[in-house]
């Protein structure tokens, strides 16, 4: 089977999996983020699907496209522009100022998570993908990757959640 034929099948499987209900868990773990009352956003899902295609893209400070490399805010701007048709510009702090604050418990796929990684408020941004995970372009290890909000480094630096939808 050829790769172009597999892509729609893969995306359909991901979409169907996203529609399923999570299994009930007994007890709670530090990685669990309760789902708030906000409905899942179609544009948010598109953002996540697009972001997944950029995993392992190289990091470059100030980078705004995958060919040259991406930094965290450049990645968010690029993905939101292509996947959701939203113009998002500026640094992580600029993006945070333009988003609507939401509680961490209300995060849904496509929302933004912000961190203080440089002893400056809102110095890093990532895209929440669900299951307490986010995709981002960190300078460490130099590639777009997925990390957990509960990882000690990010948990201690988490600042806020924002949405650009609704």
N, C-alpha and C positions, 0 to 999 in steps of 0.2 A: 504494500500500500504506500502511496506517495505521501510525503509530508504535507503538501497543500490540502490533501483530502482529510488528513488527521486533525488539522487545526479547527475546523468547524465542529468536529465531533468532540474534541477536547473542550472547547468553549461551551458547547451544549451540556456536557457532563458537569462542568464547573457550575453552570447556571442552575442546573437541576439540583446539584448538591447544596447550593446556597439556599434553595427553597425549602429544604428539609428542616424539620424541627430538631433542635439539639436534644440529645438524650438527657433525661433527668439525672442529676448528680446528687448523691447523698453527701451532705456536708458542703463545705465551701473551701476552695483553695485560694491562695494569694493570687493566682493567675486568672481567676474567674472574674469577669466583668459582667455584672448583671445587665441584661438588655433592658433599656429604658422603654418608655412608651412611644418613642419616635419610630415611625415605620421605616423599613428599609428603603433606601433611595436607589432608583434605577441608575441615575447618574453616578452615584457613589459606587455601585457595582462596576460600572464602566471604567471608572477611575482605577479601581483595584485591578481589573483584568488588564488594563493598559500597563499599569505599574509592574505587574508580574512579568510582562514581556521585557522589562528593562533590567531584571536581575542580572548581576555580573557586569553591568555597564561600568566603565571606569569612572573614577572620581577625578574631578578637576575643580579647584577653587574658582568660583565665578562661572563655572560651566553651565550652559543653558540648553545644550542639545546632546543627544547620545553619541554622535559622531566625534565630538570634541571632548566629551566627558561632562559629568553633571556634578554640581554640588547640591546640598539639600534643598535650598529654595529654588534653584534652577530646575531640579527634578520635579518639584511640585508645580511650578509654572508650566513646564513643558507638558506634563501629564494632564493637568486640568484644562489646558488649552486644546489639546488634541482629543481627549476622551469626553470632556464635558462642555467644551465650547466656552469656557470661562476664562477671562483675561485675569491672570494672577501675576503680580509683579512685585519686585523688591526683595528685601532680605526676609529671613524668617520672622523677625520682629514686625516688619511691614505687613506681612501676610497675616500675622496674629491680630494686628490692629483692625484688619478688614474682615476678619471672620466673626461669627457670632459665638459667644462663649456658651459652652455646654458642659454639663457635669461629666466626669470620667465615666460614670455608670451609664450614661446615655450615648456613648460612642457607638457608631455604626460604620460599616465599611465605607471608605471614602472620606471620612472625617480626618481632621488633622490633629496631630499630637505635637506638643512643643516641650522643649527641654532647655535647661540652663547648662550648657556644656563648656562655656568659655568664661565663667564667672560674669555672665551678662544675661539678663532676662531674655528669653525667646531667641537664643542663639542657634538653635537647631530645630528642624521640623521634619516630621515623617507623616506618612499616610497610614491610618489605621486600616487593617485588612480583616479584622475579626479575630476571635479566639485569643485576645490579649496580645496580638502580634501587630507589628507595623513594618512597613517597608520604607527605607530611607537611603540616603547617599552619605555615609559617614566618611570622613577622611581616613579613619583607621581602617587598615586593610584595603583601602582604595577602590571599593566596588559597591554598587547598589546591592543591598541585601535585606533580609528579614531578621528582625530581632524581637524579643519579648519585652513588654512593658515591665515585667517582673524581674528581668535581669538586673542585678544589683546596681550596675552602672546607670542604667536608664531609670530605674525605680527611684533612686536617690536624686535624680536630676529632673524628674517630670515636673512640669510647671502648669500646663493647661491643655484643654481640648477645645477645638473650635470647629465649626462647620461653615461651609460656604454654600450649603444647600438649604432650602426652605425659605 
